[in-house]
Amino acid sequence: MLERALGRHAQPEPPLGPAFLEDLHWNLTRLIGPMADVLIPEAASELGVDPGALTRSHLGRYLANLARQLPEAKQAEWQALAELLEKRYG
């Protein structure tokens, strides 16, 4: 905020990158199969971003969006995976 008031612009937050997307895709596909290919971009579009543009500040909301799309029977396993993803990339 102070940076903005002084006329300096903060550096844009870098995207999580291909490593995150590959990790997410592998784990989500293992959990729910090919439906992961639909849910990954859909959850990102709910935030108004492309999956490749997700940043740390999006991560919590993005993982919550994915959780809402998963069947009840997969929620416990997803919660464990989401916690690992947050620790690794958050």
Secondary structure as UniProt FT lines:
FT   HELIX           2..5
FT   TURN            6..7
FT   HELIX           18..32
FT   HELIX           33..35
FT   HELIX           36..45
FT   TURN            46..48
FT   HELIX           51..53
FT   HELIX           56..69
FT   HELIX           72..74
FT   HELIX           75..89
//
